[in-house]
Amino acid sequence: MCFYESDGAIVDIGSKSAAFVPSYEVSSDKKAKVEDVLEKNTEYEFLIVQDCDENGKFTLSYKKVAAAHTWTELEKIKEADETIAAIVTQIVKGGIIVDISGVQGFIPQGQLCARETVCAVGDKIEVKILTLDKSQNNLILSNKKVFETNLAEVRKNVFEQIEVGQVVKGEVVRITDFGAFVNVGGVDCLLPLSQISWKWVEHPTDLLKVGQEINVEIIDIDYKKQRISLSLKNTEPDPWIRAEEELKEGDVKEGVITRIKPFGAFVEVLPGVEALLPQSVLIQYQNKHGKILEAGSKLDTKVVKLNAKDKRISLGLPEVEEEETKE
């Protein structure tokens, strides 16, 4: 039996003298209310932390008994390599301090996974025990180990379910110069620059942004290295099929220059289909008209050689051919 007071609780310990539990000995959580922790007419274990005072009262502690039980439980959890929830109580230099049922633990900065580095006081996170020493009241924890364990399980499940040719939904999580990383079911997969679009893409940010959800096709799975390669352009119709159906050698097509290289200009003759206009032909055209062609310029081209299977088209310019014929 207990009675609440403003600064703690009076507890009946079955002797002539009553006992007192100060509020600071009830719980390690300073915000916890005594009545929420110690219920009336309920038996609890207490530790006598001070003998009878001048008023004949013992001073008891409930949180120290709870902490002792917690240490025992923590030892079992560490032995089983299991995870446990912890409450963030303080952000300090080099890491964070957490509370586990009255026991204080420390998570070094290097043992926090990326998403927990910005956690706030009061947040609940899953941790694993790295070091435990009850005699020294030392408890070192890791949140990163939990993340790595979960990730390993996630990767295992994903690799068991996917196959080449499968179209899946993913989220763009990171963009680089050589492509983008797309999270598929919890696993970051590579979407190479060349697989983003049938059209020429200068940089992935031209078409993609972080957080964007896209449908992608799995084009390669490396089980040994645990890598998955994706294609976004394969989820769209292959424009070269149309090129094979609609174009033939000798056709004249208006095209748009998409980029210029030292060996010539790439010209889009159909949506997503680029053909090469050799540098020598390009120079003849520029000399004749007295202007420099650049990306975005339109001009009539002639299909000189078509190889849709290898996705290659060589172009000429009708007016340049006419000049050569006259000469």
Steps between C-alpha positions, in 0.01 A plus 500: 500500500625850426390860540610777269663820611619797299863383507456122500297217653448349845533120487378241750786253554324300771686644798421756768674766293382614158741549212539780254590484129618842375381587149861496375526136613184392320614520138797611294251689284479842665168566328337183635231548764526296820139378472564377145789282616388382845135400517309484828438157655773344283810327634843605373862425583693788654858556608565667836737784421483668844413368846243658727529874527398715799137446401541123494472465122710283270596648163439263212585482133292336234704607199816327631316168526353549152848582367642181655235293322574690181873416519409131533271528199767687302750220562254250352433726202872543428560126522216437254618789276151646500382861464327717757326839498671801658380855569727789403557714811790723397698604192868537586825554317598175336166325525174473692397381848199271527293338774395135511259441787708705740846408371697766318688405185717679244491474120818637336449712188665232288242246614201706385350422162445801271133554574561507880772766495230767516290338773355709784458454873203273563539300180485121525761304302600136472849412625738208545739459790873534422647514852338425834668535842256519793777552759620811317147606404623500141266430208611571142240453230471504123214608281704436186524127574120479507481678165762269346326189634165618365656596168657156462160339552336743258764435233458125542124525448534730197758281325278197553203666331641694205599381152641656183229655285273577793356853519491640854427832670782688669593836648795711386715543811830631361624652174857490368674596176488139378136429584260475791439266790144377530369332815307187411341323796767635736802432275683779313543400134696673224325667209786580257496824303469305174185326626305810600355589160514410132582866444840645578525600868778739598447450875249292701358818656366592154225240551518381861482644849551353847175369646345431160320165459561320172435162340821325396596171342758271659765437235776332703538325836842426649426264789866470597558875532139565606444757226195575288500704177190673369363656184243775476503523122405132463161580653426710190461382136829455317510787244741301282220258417315793349819612324535158337138514385492861376849579376699369206827600339457801274217657703519871568398594854499826689704460815609696806863509615518375859876522557820566308820299539845529337406222256157637404152595614227280645164572342163381630307382192217334697408539868771313690695408184834674446710471185855617426579777255877477428720797580615540135141541380419734786797724410398515133151612598633764741749634242229528236250680721756698701355400836583265785249232583432424865273289719139580414569584134260343248604376158397255229707180508525192283520144634822364350530179701247338732575225754202492736620177661819667628315830543718690255412741221744695285376824345585725214363835384308508169634839397859398570454188286357715221803727508735203488304353206523827305873519564 
